[in-house]
Amino acid sequence: MKNKFLFLGIAAALFIACEADDTSDIVITDNSVTNNTTNNSDGGGDEVTSVNLNGLYTQDLTLDPDIAYTVTGPVLMAEGTTLTIPAGMTIEVEPIGVNAYIAILQGAQINANGTSANPIVFTSNSADPGPGDWGGLVLLGKAPINSTPDGSTDLATSEVGALSYGGNTPGDDSGVLRYVRIEYSGGAVDGNAELNGLSLYAVGNGTEIDYVQIYEASDDGFEFFGGTVEASHLIVVNSEDDSIDWTEGFTGALTDVYVQHGGTINDKAFECDGFNTDFSNEGGYFSNPTVTNVTVVGGPNNAGEAIRLRAGTQGTFTNVVVTDFEEAFDLDDSDTGQGVLDDLLNIVDVTFNNVTTTLKNDTGAVFNESDVISGVGNGTGTDVATWGADWTVGINE
């Protein structure tokens, strides 16, 4: 999935990207001055300006609310630059799958600061949009990952585009995402190279991620590859794969999370790995986030797993409601079991509604459900009807 390498510069990474997967070649040009501008009449005599975005931007890029922007390929913000998107803007993307995405590279920032009344929307420009129309938003930071030695500044590369991430800066700042909706994104080049609604690679806790919805994604909704970011008010509606995914030693925090499945093709609400099993745990530690105020609602037929915990993941889930799943919590492999025995994995205050199996133990370790879960019946979840009002779509309230 990801190959470690010593950083050789942005240009080298982009050339590698052309060889590492089946996405189209990235054109290495300085697009600091927005290009591909056309002027069209809106039928009333006024001219409407449209601009295509693609390539590598080596200077700040501030979008204009009076211009219609379309992403037509990979958009990469180079180190030291900022992509600024005013509240209320909609950024459309050509429906060309993972060949179109927006990546905020290490040392760059995004400033997408919407409001409840004026959210920022990233969406497909297809007349009939659907999951996987485009590749989604990618943030790449310098926070720690456990696929490299603990305390090192060695880097890894992203699944699509071979873009570098990782380091030893827990407080790294990739910018602001606030009141943002990402629609019809995600997808895979192959089984080992995927993009999600929002892919967070080694994102640090200096980054603000608050009030973000992923709607109708083809792959995962949010995926955390290590890092320390503390994200809140997250919504995933009808993601075809997992809604929330973490790996590579994610040690941040998630607060107020709402997951809703919409059909039989959804996978898990949470899929949580302690490390990337395609490599080894070179950092010597496991994912260990805190997750607070969670509601997960399954699809029809009371099917599937809500939360799978594996590859040694640790962490604390507090105030959880699980509704309409065959299995609520599924624990896999010996490292995860050892975490339970060491009191490093805990689920506190949880309510089960229409759940067949509340805890499945496939770790090989011997423990009781009460060793993992306490406060059954005390969970109230998150009040998405209040904080999700106005700026979201598709929520069953």
C-alpha positions as CSV (number, residue, x, y, z in Angstrom):
1,M,0.0,0.0,0.0
2,K,2.7,2.5,1.0
3,N,6.4,2.4,0.5
4,K,8.8,4.2,2.8
5,F,11.4,6.4,1.2
6,L,13.8,9.3,2.0
7,F,12.3,12.5,0.7
8,L,13.9,13.7,-2.6
9,G,11.7,16.6,-3.3
10,I,8.2,17.2,-4.6
11,A,9.1,16.8,-8.3
12,A,10.7,13.4,-7.6
13,A,7.6,12.3,-5.7
14,L,5.4,13.3,-8.6
15,F,7.5,11.4,-11.1
16,I,7.2,8.4,-8.9
17,A,3.4,8.8,-8.9
18,C,3.3,8.3,-12.6
19,E,4.9,4.9,-12.2
20,A,3.3,3.7,-9.0
21,D,-0.3,3.4,-10.0
22,D,-2.7,3.7,-13.0
23,T,-3.8,7.3,-12.4
24,S,-3.0,9.7,-15.2
25,D,0.3,11.5,-15.3
26,I,0.6,14.6,-13.1
27,V,1.7,17.6,-15.2
28,I,4.5,19.3,-13.3
29,T,3.8,23.0,-14.1
30,D,3.6,26.1,-12.1
31,N,-0.1,26.9,-12.0
32,S,0.2,29.7,-9.5
33,V,-1.8,31.9,-11.9
34,T,-5.1,30.1,-12.5
35,N,-5.4,28.9,-16.1
36,N,-8.0,27.6,-18.5
37,T,-10.4,30.5,-18.1
38,T,-13.5,30.7,-20.3
39,N,-16.3,33.3,-20.3
40,N,-19.9,32.3,-21.0
41,S,-23.2,34.2,-20.9
42,D,-25.6,33.1,-18.2
43,G,-28.5,34.0,-20.5
44,G,-29.1,37.4,-18.9
45,G,-26.2,39.2,-20.6
46,D,-23.8,38.8,-17.7
47,E,-20.6,36.9,-18.2
48,V,-19.9,33.8,-16.1
49,T,-16.2,33.0,-15.7
50,S,-15.1,29.4,-15.3
51,V,-11.7,28.1,-14.4
52,N,-10.2,24.6,-14.5
53,L,-7.9,23.5,-11.7
54,N,-5.2,20.9,-12.1
55,G,-1.4,20.4,-11.6
56,L,1.1,21.7,-9.0
57,Y,0.5,25.1,-7.4
58,T,3.7,26.7,-6.0
59,Q,2.1,29.9,-4.8
60,D,-1.0,30.6,-2.7
61,L,-4.3,30.0,-4.4
62,T,-7.4,31.9,-3.3
63,L,-10.6,31.0,-5.0
64,D,-13.0,33.8,-6.1
65,P,-16.7,33.3,-5.2
66,D,-17.6,34.9,-8.6
67,I,-15.8,32.2,-10.6
68,A,-17.0,28.6,-11.2
69,Y,-14.1,26.2,-10.6
70,T,-13.8,22.7,-11.9
71,V,-11.1,20.3,-10.8
72,T,-10.0,18.4,-14.0
73,G,-7.1,16.4,-12.6
74,P,-4.8,16.1,-9.5
75,V,-4.5,19.5,-7.8
76,L,-1.4,19.6,-5.5
77,M,-0.6,22.5,-3.2
78,A,3.2,22.7,-2.7
79,E,5.0,23.2,0.6
80,G,4.6,26.7,1.9
81,T,1.4,27.5,0.0
82,T,-2.2,27.9,1.1
83,L,-5.4,27.0,-0.7
84,T,-8.2,29.4,0.5
85,I,-11.8,28.7,-0.2
86,P,-14.4,31.2,0.9
87,A,-17.6,30.1,2.8
88,G,-20.5,29.1,0.6
89,M,-18.5,28.0,-2.4
90,T,-19.1,24.8,-4.4
91,I,-16.1,23.3,-6.1
92,E,-17.1,20.8,-8.8
93,V,-14.9,18.0,-10.1
94,E,-15.0,16.1,-13.4
95,P,-16.2,12.5,-12.9
96,I,-13.0,10.8,-13.8
97,G,-12.5,8.8,-10.7
98,V,-9.2,8.8,-8.8
99,N,-7.6,10.8,-11.6
100,A,-9.0,13.9,-10.0
101,Y,-8.3,14.9,-6.4
102,I,-7.1,17.7,-4.2
103,A,-3.9,17.1,-2.2
104,I,-2.5,19.5,0.4
105,L,1.2,18.4,0.5
106,Q,3.4,18.4,3.6
107,G,4.1,22.0,4.7
108,A,1.1,23.4,2.7
109,Q,-2.3,24.4,4.2
110,I,-6.0,24.5,3.3
111,N,-8.2,27.3,4.6
112,A,-11.8,26.1,4.0
113,N,-13.7,27.8,6.7
114,G,-17.4,27.6,6.0
115,T,-20.4,28.2,8.2
116,S,-23.6,26.3,9.0
117,A,-25.5,28.6,6.7
118,N,-22.8,28.7,4.0
119,P,-20.9,25.4,3.9
120,I,-18.1,24.7,1.4
121,V,-19.0,21.8,-0.9
122,F,-16.8,19.6,-3.0
123,T,-18.9,17.6,-5.5
124,S,-19.1,15.9,-8.9
125,N,-20.2,17.9,-11.9
126,S,-21.8,14.8,-13.4
127,A,-25.5,15.1,-14.4
128,D,-26.0,11.9,-12.6
129,P,-23.5,11.9,-9.7
130,G,-22.5,8.7,-7.9
131,P,-19.9,7.3,-5.5
132,G,-16.4,7.3,-6.9
133,D,-16.9,10.1,-9.4
134,W,-13.6,11.7,-8.1
135,G,-10.8,11.0,-5.7
136,G,-11.6,13.3,-2.7
137,L,-9.5,15.5,-0.5
138,V,-6.1,14.5,0.8
139,L,-4.1,16.1,3.6
140,L,-0.5,15.1,4.1
141,G,1.3,16.2,7.3
142,K,4.4,15.7,9.4
143,A,3.0,14.1,12.5
144,P,4.2,10.7,13.7
145,I,3.3,7.4,12.1
146,N,4.3,3.9,13.4
147,S,5.3,2.5,10.0
148,T,8.6,4.3,10.5
149,P,10.8,4.2,13.6
150,D,9.5,6.1,16.6
151,G,11.0,9.6,16.8
152,S,12.3,9.5,13.3
153,T,11.6,11.9,10.4
154,D,11.5,9.1,7.8
155,L,8.6,9.4,5.4
156,A,6.1,7.1,3.8
157,T,4.2,7.6,0.6
158,S,0.4,7.7,0.0
159,E,-1.5,5.0,-1.7
160,V,-2.4,7.1,-4.8
161,G,0.1,9.6,-6.1
162,A,3.1,8.5,-4.0
163,L,3.0,11.7,-2.0
164,S,5.2,11.9,1.1
165,Y,3.9,12.1,4.7
166,G,5.0,11.4,8.2
167,G,7.7,12.8,10.6
168,N,8.0,13.9,14.2
169,T,5.9,17.0,14.6
170,P,2.7,16.1,16.6
171,G,1.5,19.7,16.4
172,D,1.9,20.0,12.6
173,D,-0.8,22.3,11.0
174,S,-2.4,21.4,7.7
175,G,-5.0,24.2,8.0
176,V,-8.7,24.4,8.5
177,L,-11.7,22.3,7.3
178,R,-14.8,23.7,8.9
179,Y,-18.4,23.2,7.7
180,V,-17.3,21.3,4.7
181,R,-19.2,18.6,2.7
182,I,-17.4,16.2,0.4
183,E,-19.7,14.3,-2.0
184,Y,-19.4,11.3,-4.4
185,S,-15.7,10.8,-3.9
186,G,-13.3,7.9,-3.2
187,G,-12.4,4.9,-5.2
188,A,-9.6,2.5,-6.0
189,V,-6.9,2.1,-8.6
190,D,-6.5,-1.5,-7.3
191,G,-6.9,-3.4,-4.1
192,N,-3.9,-1.7,-2.5
193,A,-4.3,1.9,-3.8
194,E,-7.4,3.8,-2.7
195,L,-8.7,7.3,-2.1
196,N,-11.4,8.2,0.3
197,G,-13.7,11.1,1.1
198,L,-11.1,12.7,3.3
199,S,-7.7,11.0,3.5
200,L,-5.6,12.2,6.5
201,Y,-1.9,11.1,6.3
202,A,0.1,12.0,9.4
203,V,-2.0,15.0,10.1
204,G,-1.0,16.9,13.2
205,N,-3.2,18.3,16.0
206,G,-2.5,21.9,14.9
207,T,-5.0,21.2,12.1
208,E,-8.7,22.1,12.7
209,I,-11.2,19.6,11.3
210,D,-14.7,20.4,12.6
211,Y,-18.1,19.9,11.0
212,V,-17.2,17.8,8.0
213,Q,-19.5,15.4,6.2
214,I,-18.7,12.7,3.7
215,Y,-21.7,11.8,1.5
216,E,-21.9,8.8,-0.9
217,A,-18.3,7.8,-1.0
218,S,-17.1,4.9,-3.0
219,D,-14.3,3.8,-0.5
220,D,-13.9,4.9,3.1
221,G,-15.4,8.2,4.5
222,F,-12.5,9.4,6.8
223,E,-9.3,7.4,6.9
224,F,-6.5,8.4,9.4
225,F,-3.0,7.1,8.5
226,G,-1.2,7.8,11.8
227,G,-1.1,11.4,13.0
228,T,-2.5,13.2,16.0
229,V,-5.3,15.3,14.6
230,E,-8.3,16.0,16.9
231,A,-11.4,16.0,14.7
232,S,-15.0,16.7,15.8
233,H,-18.5,16.8,14.4
234,L,-17.9,14.2,11.7
235,I,-20.7,12.7,9.5
236,V,-20.5,9.8,7.1
237,V,-23.6,8.9,5.1
238,N,-23.7,5.8,2.9
239,S,-20.0,5.1,2.4
240,E,-19.6,2.0,0.3
241,D,-16.6,0.8,2.3
242,D,-15.8,1.7,5.9
243,S,-17.1,5.0,7.3
244,I,-14.2,5.7,9.7
245,D,-10.9,3.9,9.3
246,W,-7.6,4.3,11.1
247,T,-4.2,2.7,10.9
248,E,-0.4,3.4,11.3
249,G,-0.6,4.5,14.9
250,F,-3.3,7.1,14.9
251,T,-3.3,8.7,18.4
252,G,-5.7,11.7,17.9
253,A,-9.2,12.2,19.1
254,L,-12.7,12.0,17.4
255,T,-15.6,13.7,19.1
256,D,-19.2,13.7,18.0
257,V,-19.4,11.2,15.2
258,Y,-22.5,10.1,13.2
259,V,-22.4,7.2,10.8
260,Q,-25.4,6.1,8.8
261,H,-25.5,3.2,6.4
262,G,-28.0,3.4,3.5
263,G,-27.9,0.0,1.8
264,T,-26.5,-3.5,1.6
265,I,-23.1,-2.4,0.0
266,N,-21.9,-0.6,3.1
267,D,-19.0,-2.1,5.0
268,K,-18.1,-1.3,8.6
269,A,-18.9,1.9,10.5
270,F,-15.4,1.8,12.0
271,E,-12.4,-0.3,10.9
272,C,-9.6,0.3,13.3
273,D,-6.0,-1.0,12.9
274,G,-3.2,-0.6,15.4
275,F,-0.6,-0.6,12.6
276,N,-0.3,-1.2,8.8
277,T,-0.2,-4.9,8.5
278,D,1.3,-4.7,5.0
279,F,4.5,-3.6,6.7
280,S,5.6,-3.8,10.3
281,N,5.1,-1.7,13.4
282,E,8.5,-0.1,13.3
283,G,7.4,2.6,15.7
284,G,6.7,0.0,18.4
285,Y,3.4,1.5,19.4
286,F,-0.3,1.1,18.4
287,S,-3.1,3.3,17.4
288,N,-4.6,4.7,20.6
289,P,-7.2,7.4,20.0
290,T,-10.1,8.6,22.2
291,V,-13.5,8.5,20.6
292,T,-16.4,10.2,22.3
293,N,-20.1,10.7,21.5
294,V,-20.8,8.2,18.7
295,T,-23.9,7.1,16.9
296,V,-23.8,4.4,14.3
297,V,-27.0,3.4,12.4
298,G,-26.9,0.3,10.2
299,G,-28.7,-0.5,7.0
300,P,-31.6,-2.9,6.3
301,N,-31.7,-6.5,7.5
302,N,-29.7,-5.9,10.7
303,A,-26.5,-6.9,8.8
304,G,-22.7,-6.6,9.2
305,E,-20.3,-5.4,11.8
306,A,-20.5,-1.9,13.3
307,I,-16.9,-1.6,14.8
308,R,-14.0,-3.9,14.0
309,L,-10.9,-3.5,16.2
310,R,-7.8,-5.3,15.1
311,A,-4.0,-5.3,14.5
312,G,-3.5,-4.3,18.2
313,T,-5.5,-1.1,18.1
314,Q,-6.0,0.5,21.5
315,G,-8.2,3.3,22.5
316,T,-11.2,4.4,24.5
317,F,-14.8,4.7,23.1
318,T,-17.1,6.6,25.4
319,N,-20.8,7.3,25.0
320,V,-21.7,5.1,22.0
321,V,-25.1,4.1,20.5
322,V,-25.1,1.1,18.0
323,T,-28.3,0.5,16.1
324,D,-29.3,-2.2,13.6
325,F,-26.2,-4.4,13.2
326,E,-25.6,-8.1,13.4
327,E,-22.4,-7.5,15.4
328,A,-21.5,-4.3,17.4
329,F,-17.9,-4.8,18.3
330,D,-15.6,-7.4,16.6
331,L,-12.1,-7.9,18.1
332,D,-9.5,-9.6,16.0
333,D,-5.9,-11.0,16.5
334,S,-3.7,-11.5,19.5
335,D,-2.2,-8.0,19.8
336,T,-5.7,-6.6,20.2
337,G,-6.5,-9.2,22.8
338,Q,-3.4,-8.3,24.7
339,G,-4.5,-4.7,24.7
340,V,-7.7,-5.8,26.4
341,L,-5.8,-7.7,29.0
342,D,-3.5,-4.7,29.6
343,D,-6.6,-2.4,30.0
344,L,-5.6,-0.4,27.0
345,L,-8.8,-0.9,25.0
346,N,-12.1,0.2,26.7
347,I,-15.7,0.9,25.7
348,V,-17.6,2.9,28.3
349,D,-21.3,3.8,28.3
350,V,-22.8,2.1,25.3
351,T,-26.4,1.3,24.2
352,F,-27.3,-1.4,21.8
353,N,-30.5,-1.3,19.7
354,N,-31.4,-4.2,17.5
355,V,-28.0,-5.8,17.8
356,T,-27.6,-9.6,17.6
357,T,-24.0,-9.9,19.0
358,T,-22.7,-7.2,21.2
359,L,-19.1,-8.4,21.4
360,K,-17.2,-11.0,19.3
361,N,-13.8,-12.1,20.5
362,D,-11.6,-13.5,17.8
363,T,-8.3,-12.5,19.5
364,G,-7.4,-15.9,21.1
365,A,-7.2,-14.1,24.5
366,V,-9.5,-15.1,27.3
367,F,-11.6,-12.3,28.8
368,N,-15.2,-11.5,29.6
369,E,-17.3,-8.9,27.8
370,S,-17.3,-6.9,31.0
371,D,-13.5,-6.6,30.8
372,V,-14.0,-4.5,27.6
373,I,-17.5,-2.9,27.9
374,S,-18.9,-1.1,30.9
375,G,-22.0,1.0,31.4
376,V,-24.3,-0.9,29.0
377,G,-27.5,1.0,28.4
378,N,-25.9,4.4,29.4
379,G,-24.9,5.5,25.9
380,T,-26.7,8.5,24.4
381,G,-24.5,9.0,21.3
382,T,-24.3,12.3,19.5
383,D,-27.0,14.9,19.0
384,V,-26.5,15.2,15.2
385,A,-30.0,16.6,14.8
386,T,-28.8,19.8,16.5
387,W,-25.2,20.2,15.3
388,G,-25.8,18.7,11.9
389,A,-28.7,21.0,11.0
390,D,-28.7,23.2,7.8
391,W,-25.3,22.2,6.3
392,T,-25.7,18.4,5.8
393,V,-27.6,16.1,3.4
394,G,-29.1,12.7,3.7
395,I,-29.4,12.3,7.4
396,N,-32.3,10.2,8.7
397,E,-33.4,12.1,11.8
